[in-house]
């Protein structure tokens, strides 16, 4: 009985029983350097070198110890389970935190931080596609590394072309516009108007900024 059992556990024997070998404890492997393959196609391609079997990565101590990462969810409404995955949340830095970091550094943005924290009124020159469009005077209350500025109590001055609507009869320049405009025209220069308006809060995109300077008055 023992000889027949040994033949069934011998992998080189014609009477080898794989089912019994799976549950047996004294099975001897013919070659300790054999590669573990999960199908026949890999076995056929492995000798030719077309398939490269990577060695198993050695596991570190306590790498898959689920008990160390359990999290109790009994306090959550409607559940009394225990989560087996522990999520690590990285604390995000807000705009205010980044502003304080920039204020401690050196560079152009440190001057912006100085104007912001000292509450100094600044003049921000804004460009158009081909030239300087105008400027904004106000107080900087927030900024970021892209030079996007949030300004408070802003007086904006910009230049625009004279635009008149053509009428069927008469001249449009001789008629008064009944609609009240949100800005006032300061002066006219060669077909252009210099306009001015007051905005309680204003957002200036960094790509439109040419210069930021402190107001002398």
Backbone as JSON, one array per atom type, in Angstrom:
{
  "sequence": "XXXXXXXXXXXXXXXXXXXXXXXXXXXXXXXXXXXXXXXXXXXXXXXXXXXXXXXXXXXXXXXXXXXXXXXXXXXXXXXXXXXXXXXXXXXXXXXXXXXXXXXXXXXXXXXXXXXXXXXXXXXXXXXXXXXXXXXXXXXXXXXXXXXXXXXXXXXXXXXXXXXXXXXXXXXXXXXXXXXXXXXXXXXXXXXXXXXXXXXXXXXXXXXXXXXXXXXXX",
  "N": [[0.83, -1.21, 0.0], [1.97, 1.17, 0.73], [3.94, 1.43, -1.21], [2.47, 1.8, -3.58], [1.23, 4.19, -2.95], [3.43, 5.92, -2.81], [4.18, 5.9, -5.48], [2.02, 7.2, -6.6], [2.43, 9.75, -5.63], [4.77, 10.43, -6.77], [6.1, 12.49, -9.12], [7.34, 11.79, -11.46], [6.43, 9.35, -12.06], [4.34, 7.12, -13.99], [1.87, 6.63, -12.83], [1.13, 8.9, -11.44], [-0.78, 10.91, -9.25], [-2.32, 13.85, -9.38], [-4.31, 15.13, -7.84], [-4.21, 13.89, -5.35], [-1.63, 14.61, -4.7], [-1.85, 17.31, -4.24], [-2.99, 17.54, -1.72], [-1.29, 16.18, -0.12], [1.47, 16.07, 2.21], [4.1, 15.29, 2.04], [5.29, 15.57, -0.47], [7.72, 15.45, -2.97], [9.47, 17.67, -4.95], [10.69, 17.33, -8.25], [12.56, 19.14, -9.4], [14.01, 21.9, -8.01], [14.45, 24.34, -9.12], [12.56, 24.87, -11.01], [10.36, 26.81, -13.03], [7.38, 28.53, -12.03], [4.48, 27.97, -13.8], [1.34, 28.86, -15.18], [-0.22, 27.88, -17.25], [-0.43, 25.8, -20.26], [0.5, 26.99, -22.61], [2.4, 28.87, -21.83], [4.29, 27.14, -20.86], [5.14, 25.91, -23.22], [6.3, 28.06, -24.55], [8.25, 29.0, -22.86], [10.84, 27.6, -22.93], [11.87, 28.5, -25.39], [12.46, 31.12, -24.94], [10.68, 33.18, -25.44], [8.89, 33.92, -23.52], [9.3, 35.46, -20.49], [9.65, 34.71, -17.22], [9.08, 36.44, -14.36], [10.84, 36.57, -11.28], [9.44, 35.88, -8.06], [8.61, 38.56, -5.95], [10.24, 39.23, -2.93], [8.48, 39.27, 0.08], [8.0, 41.82, 2.46], [8.29, 42.13, 6.04], [5.25, 41.88, 7.75], [3.77, 42.88, 5.64], [1.36, 42.14, 4.45], [-0.36, 42.12, 6.57], [-3.42, 42.21, 7.59], [-4.7, 42.84, 9.92], [-3.45, 45.04, 11.05], [-4.32, 47.22, 9.64], [-6.98, 47.59, 9.94], [-10.09, 49.3, 10.24], [-12.46, 50.73, 12.29], [-15.86, 50.93, 11.62], [-18.14, 51.24, 13.04], [-19.28, 53.49, 14.12], [-20.41, 54.8, 12.01], [-23.44, 55.69, 10.47], [-25.88, 53.23, 9.98], [-24.28, 51.01, 9.56], [-22.19, 48.36, 10.76], [-19.77, 47.31, 10.22], [-16.31, 46.43, 9.69], [-13.77, 48.07, 8.17], [-11.31, 46.92, 5.88], [-9.42, 48.36, 4.63], [-7.3, 51.07, 4.88], [-7.46, 54.37, 4.35], [-5.28, 56.93, 3.5], [-5.29, 60.25, 3.97], [-4.01, 63.05, 2.47], [-3.19, 66.17, 3.66], [-4.43, 68.99, 2.19], [-3.01, 71.95, 0.88], [-4.25, 75.14, 1.23], [-5.17, 78.18, -0.53], [-4.62, 80.34, 1.13], [-2.7, 79.24, 2.84], [-0.6, 78.82, 1.05], [-0.13, 81.46, 0.36], [0.97, 82.51, 2.71], [3.35, 81.05, 2.78], [4.64, 82.02, 0.51], [5.03, 84.65, 1.28], [7.15, 84.44, 3.05], [9.31, 83.9, 1.48], [11.71, 84.88, -1.08], [11.61, 87.05, -3.91], [9.68, 88.05, -6.86], [6.99, 87.53, -6.16], [7.03, 87.84, -3.42], [6.94, 90.56, -3.05], [4.36, 91.08, -3.85], [3.03, 89.76, -1.8], [3.82, 91.4, 0.31], [2.52, 93.81, -0.32], [-0.06, 92.89, -0.05], [-0.36, 92.01, 2.68], [0.4, 94.3, 4.06], [-1.58, 95.98, 3.32], [-1.47, 97.92, 1.24], [-2.19, 100.29, -1.26], [-2.23, 99.5, -4.65], [-1.16, 99.73, -8.1], [-2.11, 98.14, -10.92], [-1.07, 97.28, -14.02], [-2.64, 96.44, -17.02], [-2.71, 94.43, -19.89], [-3.66, 94.36, -23.39], [-4.31, 92.58, -26.45], [-2.3, 93.59, -28.1], [-1.2, 95.83, -26.91], [-0.88, 98.02, -24.02], [-3.7, 97.98, -22.1], [-4.89, 99.34, -19.93], [-5.15, 100.33, -16.48], [-5.51, 99.21, -13.05], [-6.45, 100.3, -9.89], [-6.19, 99.47, -6.54], [-6.7, 97.38, -3.6], [-4.88, 94.5, -2.83], [-6.16, 91.43, -1.94], [-5.93, 88.72, -2.17], [-3.89, 86.22, -3.75], [-2.06, 84.12, -6.07], [0.39, 81.67, -7.25], [0.36, 81.98, -9.97], [0.03, 84.61, -10.47], [-2.56, 85.49, -10.38], [-4.8, 87.84, -9.24], [-6.86, 88.98, -6.62], [-8.65, 91.79, -6.09], [-9.66, 94.58, -4.1], [-11.98, 97.31, -3.72], [-11.64, 98.77, -6.26], [-10.5, 100.96, -8.78], [-10.87, 101.19, -12.07], [-9.28, 102.0, -15.09], [-9.39, 102.31, -18.51], [-8.81, 102.06, -22.09], [-10.79, 102.39, -24.95], [-12.19, 101.83, -28.25], [-14.08, 104.25, -30.16], [-17.39, 103.47, -30.57], [-20.09, 103.58, -32.54], [-23.47, 103.14, -33.27], [-24.91, 102.59, -36.39], [-27.55, 104.45, -37.81], [-30.72, 104.44, -39.53], [-31.69, 106.95, -40.3], [-30.29, 110.1, -39.83], [-27.61, 111.13, -37.56], [-25.7, 109.14, -35.42], [-24.07, 110.21, -33.47], [-25.15, 112.56, -32.67], [-27.23, 111.92, -31.03], [-28.4, 111.25, -27.76], [-27.53, 108.62, -25.61], [-29.97, 106.71, -24.15], [-29.59, 104.69, -22.3], [-28.13, 104.05, -19.25], [-24.7, 103.93, -18.68], [-22.3, 101.69, -17.21], [-19.9, 102.93, -16.72], [-17.82, 105.87, -16.93], [-16.87, 108.31, -19.33], [-13.78, 109.7, -19.54], [-12.01, 111.18, -21.22], [-11.45, 111.83, -24.78], [-9.43, 110.53, -27.33], [-8.23, 110.67, -30.45], [-10.2, 109.0, -31.81], [-10.57, 107.19, -29.79], [-11.73, 106.27, -26.53], [-11.21, 107.15, -23.17], [-12.02, 105.42, -20.44], [-13.58, 105.08, -17.21], [-14.27, 103.35, -14.19], [-15.73, 102.16, -11.12], [-15.21, 99.34, -9.14], [-16.33, 97.13, -6.71], [-15.12, 94.62, -6.04], [-12.61, 92.77, -7.66], [-11.23, 90.58, -10.09], [-8.19, 89.76, -11.43], [-6.6, 88.22, -14.05], [-3.55, 86.41, -14.17], [-2.15, 86.22, -16.6], [-2.75, 88.53, -17.94], [-1.46, 90.61, -16.72], [0.86, 93.25, -16.66], [2.5, 94.9, -15.06], [3.01, 95.48, -11.59], [2.71, 97.9, -9.25], [3.37, 100.06, -6.45], [1.09, 102.51, -5.33], [1.86, 105.94, -5.3], [0.47, 107.99, -4.16]],
  "CA": [[0.0, 0.0, 0.0], [2.83, 2.34, 0.79], [4.64, 1.58, -2.49], [1.54, 2.39, -4.53], [1.04, 5.59, -2.56], [4.63, 6.66, -3.21], [4.15, 6.06, -6.92], [1.03, 8.22, -6.92], [2.98, 11.06, -5.26], [5.98, 10.67, -7.55], [5.72, 13.22, -10.33], [7.94, 11.14, -12.63], [5.82, 8.04, -12.23], [3.15, 7.16, -14.86], [0.66, 6.57, -12.02], [1.09, 10.09, -10.59], [-2.13, 11.42, -8.99], [-2.15, 15.26, -8.99], [-5.27, 15.51, -6.8], [-3.68, 13.42, -4.07], [-0.4, 15.36, -4.42], [-2.19, 18.64, -3.74], [-3.34, 17.45, -0.32], [-0.25, 15.46, 0.62], [2.48, 16.92, 2.82], [5.45, 14.78, 1.8], [5.53, 15.53, -1.92], [9.04, 15.94, -3.33], [9.51, 18.28, -6.29], [11.89, 16.84, -8.94], [13.52, 20.22, -9.64], [13.7, 23.08, -7.18], [14.63, 25.57, -9.92], [11.53, 24.95, -12.05], [9.58, 28.06, -13.01], [5.93, 28.3, -11.88], [3.7, 28.36, -14.98], [-0.08, 28.65, -14.9], [-0.91, 27.26, -18.38], [0.41, 25.02, -21.15], [1.13, 27.84, -23.62], [3.62, 29.42, -21.26], [5.25, 26.04, -20.77], [5.69, 25.69, -24.54], [7.07, 29.23, -24.99], [9.33, 29.31, -21.93], [12.18, 27.16, -23.36], [12.35, 29.27, -26.53], [12.84, 32.46, -24.51], [9.69, 34.17, -25.79], [8.19, 34.3, -22.3], [10.22, 35.62, -19.37], [8.93, 34.63, -15.95], [9.74, 37.24, -13.33], [10.87, 35.91, -9.97], [8.51, 36.42, -7.08], [9.21, 39.58, -5.1], [10.19, 38.83, -1.51], [7.58, 40.09, 0.88], [8.56, 42.37, 3.69], [7.61, 41.72, 7.26], [3.97, 42.53, 8.06], [3.29, 43.62, 4.48], [-0.03, 41.82, 4.2], [-1.05, 41.92, 7.84], [-4.66, 42.99, 7.5], [-5.14, 43.28, 11.24], [-2.86, 46.33, 11.4], [-4.93, 48.31, 8.89], [-8.43, 47.58, 10.11], [-10.66, 50.56, 10.7], [-13.79, 50.47, 12.82], [-16.9, 51.78, 11.03], [-19.37, 51.06, 13.81], [-19.88, 54.8, 14.4], [-21.09, 55.29, 10.82], [-24.86, 55.34, 10.54], [-26.36, 52.17, 9.11], [-23.32, 49.93, 9.34], [-21.42, 47.92, 11.92], [-18.69, 46.53, 9.67], [-14.94, 46.88, 9.91], [-13.1, 48.22, 6.88], [-9.99, 46.31, 5.82], [-8.55, 49.27, 3.89], [-7.1, 52.33, 5.59], [-7.13, 55.42, 3.4], [-4.44, 57.99, 4.06], [-5.65, 61.51, 3.34], [-2.98, 64.07, 2.55], [-3.77, 67.48, 3.92], [-4.2, 69.9, 1.08], [-2.68, 73.33, 1.22], [-5.18, 76.09, 0.65], [-4.56, 79.38, -1.11], [-4.1, 81.15, 2.23], [-1.45, 78.63, 3.3], [0.43, 79.1, 0.06], [0.2, 82.88, 0.44], [1.88, 82.71, 3.84], [4.65, 80.5, 2.4], [5.27, 82.94, -0.44], [5.45, 85.85, 2.0], [8.42, 84.21, 3.73], [10.36, 83.66, 0.49], [12.2, 86.03, -1.8], [11.25, 87.03, -5.31], [8.61, 89.0, -7.23], [5.75, 87.28, -5.43], [7.15, 88.33, -2.05], [6.47, 91.96, -3.07], [2.9, 91.02, -3.88], [2.61, 89.42, -0.44], [4.01, 92.58, 1.14], [1.41, 94.73, -0.61], [-1.31, 92.29, 0.43], [-0.44, 91.99, 4.13], [0.5, 95.68, 4.55], [-2.78, 96.69, 2.85], [-1.06, 99.09, 0.48], [-2.91, 100.43, -2.52], [-1.31, 99.24, -5.76], [-1.63, 99.99, -9.46], [-1.83, 96.97, -11.75], [-1.21, 97.59, -15.44], [-3.22, 95.31, -17.73], [-2.45, 94.5, -21.33], [-4.59, 93.78, -24.35], [-3.62, 91.65, -27.34], [-1.13, 94.21, -28.75], [-0.73, 97.0, -26.19], [-1.37, 98.16, -22.65], [-5.12, 98.36, -22.15], [-5.2, 100.31, -18.89], [-4.64, 99.96, -15.16], [-6.47, 99.08, -11.95], [-5.93, 100.72, -8.59], [-6.97, 98.9, -5.45], [-5.99, 96.64, -2.56], [-4.8, 93.07, -3.09], [-6.6, 90.65, -0.79], [-5.55, 87.31, -2.38], [-3.09, 85.99, -4.95], [-1.49, 82.78, -6.18], [1.68, 81.63, -7.93], [0.16, 82.35, -11.36], [-0.19, 86.06, -10.46], [-3.97, 85.85, -10.35], [-5.0, 88.75, -8.11], [-8.2, 89.4, -6.21], [-8.47, 93.15, -5.6], [-10.82, 95.17, -3.44], [-12.09, 98.77, -3.87], [-10.84, 98.96, -7.46], [-10.8, 101.98, -9.78], [-10.32, 100.71, -13.34], [-9.18, 102.97, -16.18], [-8.98, 101.61, -19.73], [-9.04, 102.76, -23.36], [-11.59, 101.62, -25.9], [-12.49, 102.54, -29.48], [-15.42, 104.83, -30.27], [-18.3, 102.58, -31.27], [-21.39, 104.18, -32.75], [-24.39, 102.34, -34.06], [-25.41, 103.3, -37.57], [-29.0, 104.56, -37.86], [-31.27, 104.61, -40.88], [-31.82, 108.39, -40.54], [-29.61, 110.94, -38.85], [-26.27, 110.79, -37.1], [-25.77, 108.54, -34.1], [-23.31, 110.99, -32.52], [-25.97, 113.67, -32.18], [-28.28, 111.42, -30.15], [-27.96, 110.83, -26.43], [-27.86, 107.23, -25.31], [-30.83, 106.7, -22.96], [-29.17, 103.64, -21.37], [-27.04, 104.5, -18.38], [-23.55, 103.05, -18.8], [-21.66, 101.45, -15.9], [-18.63, 103.63, -16.68], [-17.83, 107.27, -17.37], [-15.82, 108.63, -20.29], [-12.96, 110.79, -19.02], [-11.59, 111.99, -22.36], [-11.41, 111.15, -26.07], [-8.16, 110.75, -28.01], [-8.06, 110.08, -31.77], [-11.13, 107.89, -32.03], [-10.61, 106.3, -28.64], [-12.29, 106.81, -25.29], [-10.61, 106.73, -21.91], [-13.16, 105.17, -19.55], [-13.26, 104.85, -15.8], [-15.37, 102.79, -13.41], [-15.38, 101.67, -9.79], [-15.67, 97.97, -8.91], [-16.06, 96.75, -5.31], [-14.17, 93.51, -6.0], [-12.14, 92.57, -9.03], [-10.3, 89.47, -10.3], [-7.3, 90.0, -12.57], [-5.86, 87.02, -14.42], [-2.11, 86.66, -14.2], [-1.62, 86.36, -17.96], [-3.06, 89.86, -18.44], [-0.76, 91.61, -15.92], [2.13, 93.74, -17.16], [3.32, 95.46, -13.97], [2.34, 95.77, -10.33], [3.51, 98.92, -8.56], [2.7, 100.7, -5.33], [0.63, 103.86, -5.61], [2.61, 106.93, -4.54], [-0.47, 108.85, -3.44]],
  "C": [[0.86, 1.25, 0.0], [3.56, 2.56, -0.52], [3.74, 2.21, -3.54], [1.28, 3.85, -4.23], [2.23, 6.45, -2.96], [4.66, 6.88, -4.71], [3.14, 7.12, -7.34], [1.51, 9.63, -6.58], [4.26, 11.38, -6.01], [5.6, 11.3, -8.88], [6.29, 12.6, -11.59], [7.34, 9.78, -12.91], [4.61, 8.14, -13.16], [1.85, 7.09, -14.09], [0.54, 7.77, -11.06], [-0.34, 10.62, -10.48], [-2.01, 12.87, -8.53], [-3.1, 15.7, -7.88], [-4.75, 15.1, -5.43], [-2.41, 14.2, -3.7], [-0.69, 16.76, -3.87], [-2.45, 18.63, -2.24], [-2.29, 16.72, 0.52], [0.81, 16.43, 1.12], [3.91, 16.49, 2.49], [5.74, 14.63, 0.32], [6.89, 16.15, -2.2], [9.02, 16.45, -4.77], [10.77, 17.8, -6.99], [12.96, 17.91, -9.13], [13.1, 21.43, -8.82], [13.84, 24.38, -7.94], [13.59, 25.71, -11.03], [10.71, 26.23, -11.89], [8.09, 27.74, -12.84], [5.17, 28.86, -13.08], [2.25, 27.98, -14.73], [-0.85, 28.08, -16.09], [0.1, 26.57, -19.29], [1.15, 25.9, -22.17], [2.41, 28.47, -23.09], [4.71, 28.36, -21.14], [5.92, 25.78, -22.13], [6.58, 26.83, -24.99], [8.25, 29.53, -24.09], [10.68, 28.81, -22.4], [12.73, 27.98, -24.52], [12.76, 30.69, -26.15], [11.84, 33.54, -24.85], [8.91, 34.68, -24.57], [9.22, 34.34, -21.17], [9.41, 35.67, -18.08], [9.71, 35.41, -14.9], [9.75, 36.49, -12.0], [9.94, 36.61, -8.99], [9.23, 37.4, -6.15], [9.13, 39.16, -3.64], [9.33, 39.81, -0.7], [8.27, 40.57, 2.15], [7.74, 41.94, 4.89], [6.35, 42.56, 7.46], [3.43, 43.33, 6.88], [1.8, 43.39, 4.24], [-0.77, 41.49, 5.49], [-2.29, 42.81, 7.88], [-5.08, 43.53, 8.86], [-4.61, 44.67, 11.59], [-3.51, 47.49, 10.68], [-6.45, 48.3, 8.99], [-8.9, 48.91, 10.67], [-12.11, 50.31, 11.12], [-14.77, 51.46, 12.23], [-18.21, 51.65, 11.8], [-20.05, 52.39, 14.11], [-20.62, 55.36, 13.21], [-22.53, 54.8, 10.85], [-25.19, 54.25, 9.53], [-25.37, 51.06, 8.85], [-22.6, 49.61, 10.64], [-20.23, 47.08, 11.46], [-17.35, 47.15, 10.04], [-14.25, 46.92, 8.56], [-11.71, 47.63, 6.95], [-8.99, 47.19, 5.07], [-8.49, 50.59, 4.64], [-6.64, 53.38, 4.59], [-6.35, 56.53, 4.11], [-4.74, 59.26, 3.28], [-4.52, 62.51, 3.56], [-3.63, 65.43, 2.7], [-3.41, 68.44, 2.8], [-3.91, 71.31, 1.59], [-3.63, 74.27, 0.5], [-4.42, 77.28, 0.09], [-3.96, 80.25, -0.01], [-2.8, 80.58, 2.78], [-0.32, 78.9, 2.33], [0.83, 80.58, 0.09], [1.17, 83.16, 1.58], [3.27, 82.16, 3.54], [5.38, 81.43, 1.44], [5.76, 84.2, 0.26], [6.78, 85.69, 2.71], [9.58, 84.01, 2.77], [10.81, 84.98, -0.12], [11.84, 85.9, -3.27], [10.14, 88.02, -5.61], [7.32, 88.79, -6.45], [5.83, 87.72, -3.98], [6.74, 89.8, -1.96], [4.95, 92.01, -3.12], [2.37, 90.69, -2.49], [2.77, 90.61, 0.5], [2.89, 93.59, 0.93], [0.1, 94.21, -0.03], [-1.43, 92.41, 1.95], [-0.33, 93.39, 4.73], [-0.68, 96.53, 4.14], [-2.41, 98.01, 2.18], [-1.79, 99.11, -0.85], [-1.91, 100.33, -3.67], [-2.0, 99.58, -7.08], [-1.16, 98.82, -10.32], [-2.12, 97.35, -13.19], [-1.62, 96.31, -16.19], [-3.02, 95.5, -19.23], [-3.63, 93.96, -22.12], [-3.8, 92.85, -25.26], [-2.33, 92.26, -27.89], [-0.55, 95.37, -27.95], [-1.23, 96.97, -24.76], [-2.79, 98.7, -22.69], [-5.45, 99.43, -21.14], [-4.58, 99.87, -17.58], [-5.79, 99.9, -14.16], [-5.78, 99.49, -10.66], [-6.82, 100.15, -7.5], [-6.07, 98.18, -4.47], [-6.03, 95.16, -2.9], [-5.2, 92.31, -1.82], [-6.27, 89.16, -0.95], [-4.77, 87.22, -3.69], [-2.63, 84.55, -4.95], [-0.22, 82.85, -7.01], [1.57, 81.97, -9.41], [-0.11, 83.84, -11.53], [-1.67, 86.41, -10.65], [-4.24, 86.65, -9.08], [-6.48, 88.98, -7.88], [-8.03, 90.75, -5.51], [-9.79, 93.68, -5.06], [-10.77, 96.68, -3.62], [-11.26, 99.23, -5.07], [-11.4, 100.1, -8.3], [-10.1, 101.57, -11.07], [-10.38, 101.81, -14.38], [-8.67, 102.22, -17.4], [-9.38, 102.44, -20.95], [-9.8, 101.85, -24.3], [-11.86, 102.48, -27.13], [-13.89, 103.14, -29.41], [-16.29, 103.91, -31.12], [-19.67, 103.24, -31.33], [-22.22, 103.26, -33.63], [-24.93, 103.18, -35.21], [-26.94, 103.26, -37.58], [-29.46, 104.75, -39.29], [-31.35, 106.08, -41.25], [-31.06, 109.11, -39.44], [-28.24, 110.39, -38.47], [-26.36, 110.25, -35.67], [-25.04, 109.39, -33.06], [-24.14, 112.12, -31.91], [-27.05, 113.24, -31.21], [-27.67, 111.0, -28.83], [-28.43, 109.41, -26.18], [-28.72, 107.2, -24.05], [-30.4, 105.68, -21.92], [-27.99, 104.15, -20.56], [-25.91, 103.48, -18.41], [-22.9, 102.87, -17.43], [-20.3, 102.12, -15.78], [-18.81, 105.06, -17.17], [-16.64, 107.49, -18.3], [-15.07, 109.86, -19.79], [-12.56, 111.73, -20.14], [-11.57, 111.14, -23.62], [-10.12, 111.54, -26.79], [-8.16, 109.96, -29.31], [-8.93, 108.84, -31.98], [-11.2, 106.88, -30.91], [-11.2, 107.03, -27.43], [-11.52, 106.26, -24.09], [-11.73, 106.64, -20.88], [-12.67, 104.87, -18.14], [-14.5, 104.29, -15.11], [-14.82, 102.3, -12.07], [-16.03, 100.31, -9.58], [-15.37, 97.6, -7.47], [-15.03, 95.63, -5.18], [-13.87, 93.07, -7.43], [-11.15, 91.42, -9.07], [-9.5, 89.74, -11.57], [-6.54, 88.7, -12.83], [-4.39, 87.35, -14.59], [-1.55, 86.85, -15.59], [-1.89, 87.73, -18.56], [-2.26, 90.96, -17.73], [0.57, 91.95, -16.57], [3.05, 94.16, -16.03], [2.43, 95.68, -12.77], [3.23, 96.74, -9.55], [2.68, 99.55, -7.45], [2.3, 102.12, -5.71], [1.38, 104.85, -4.71], [1.68, 107.8, -3.71], [-1.53, 107.97, -2.78]]
}
